[in-house]
Structures are given as structure tokens and as C-alpha cells.
């Protein structure tokens, strides 16, 4: 049926085959919550935006390892959260070096 949203599993399979548009359609519903997760961790909108974007790129690169039997959202949010934690840690390390 034309115009009907495709199933997540179908989008994952297309994206795993290299279809960037399928990946965009797959992650679009999760972008807002991904940003919120990153913001809670980084406490900074710019860092949260960067962490979200970098997390989405990392997820695209790792999509071949994603298990199609699992839901996308938790996997994607974990990647974004890890990226946000890395950014927070880096910012903290820079601040510590400046203070020394």
C-alpha cells in the first residue's frame, strides 16, 4: 500500500543493505528522544546535539551487527547515551587540565 509506513524490520534490512533513505526513515521517530537522553547526560544542548548526530552515524556504521529480531530504539539510545557519556567525560577532563 502506497504511503503506508514500512515495518521497522523491513527498514532495518534495507538499511543494512546500504539504503540511506531507509535508515533515515528508521531513525526519524527516535531522534527527539535520543536528543533528550543525550541532553540529560551532557547537560548541554550543543553537546547533546553533537552526541546525537555522532551516535546516529555510529549506529549507521554498526547496523550490520544489529539483530533484526530486537527493537531498534533501545539499541540506538544506548549508542547515543554512550556517545554523550564520552563527551561529558572529555569535557570534564579538559576542565580538570585547565584548572591544574
C-alpha positions in Angstrom: 0.0 0.0 0.0 1.4 3.4 -1.1 2.1 5.9 1.7 1.9 3.3 4.5 4.9 3.4 6.9 7.1 0.4 6.4 7.7 -2.0 9.2 10.8 -1.4 11.3 12.3 -4.8 10.4 11.9 -4.1 6.7 13.6 -0.7 7.1 16.5 -2.3 9.1 17.0 -4.9 6.3 17.0 -2.2 3.7 19.4 0.0 5.7 21.7 -3.0 6.4 21.9 -3.4 2.6 23.1 0.2 2.3 19.8 2.1 1.8 20.5 5.5 3.5 16.9 6.7 3.0 15.6 3.6 4.8 18.0 4.4 7.7 16.7 8.0 7.8 13.1 6.7 8.0 14.1 4.2 10.6 15.8 6.7 13.0 13.5 9.7 12.4 10.9 8.6 15.1 13.8 8.2 17.7 15.7 11.4 17.1 13.9 13.6 19.7 14.2 11.0 22.5 17.8 10.4 21.5 18.5 14.1 21.9 16.7 14.2 25.3 18.8 11.2 26.5 22.0 13.0 25.4 20.9 16.2 27.0 20.2 14.6 30.4 23.7 13.1 30.3 25.6 16.1 28.9 23.5 18.9 30.5 24.4 21.0 27.4 22.3 21.4 24.2 25.2 21.8 21.9 27.0 18.7 23.3 23.7 16.8 23.2 23.1 17.7 19.6 26.7 16.6 18.7 26.3 13.4 20.7 23.0 12.6 19.0 24.4 13.2 15.5 27.6 11.2 16.2 25.6 8.4 17.8 23.4 8.2 14.7 26.4 8.0 12.5 28.0 5.3 14.7 24.7 3.4 14.6 24.6 3.5 10.8 28.2 2.1 10.7 27.3 -0.6 13.2 23.9 -1.5 11.6 25.3 -4.7 10.2 25.7 -6.0 13.8 22.1 -5.1 14.8 19.9 -8.1 15.4 16.7 -7.6 13.3 14.7 -9.6 15.9 15.3 -6.8 18.5 13.7 -3.4 18.7 15.7 -0.5 17.3 15.0 2.1 19.9 16.9 0.7 22.9 19.9 -0.2 20.7 20.0 3.3 19.2 19.6 5.1 22.5 22.4 3.1 24.1 24.8 4.2 21.3 23.7 7.8 21.8 24.0 7.6 25.6 27.5 6.2 25.3 28.5 9.0 23.0 27.0 11.5 25.4 28.9 10.0 28.3 32.1 10.1 26.3 31.5 13.8 25.6 30.8 14.6 29.2 34.0 12.7 30.3 36.0 14.6 27.7 34.6 18.0 28.8 35.4 17.1 32.4 38.9 16.0 31.6 39.5 19.3 29.7 38.2 21.3 32.6 40.4 19.4 35.0 43.5 20.1 32.9 42.6 23.8 32.7 42.3 24.0 36.4 45.7 22.3 37.1 
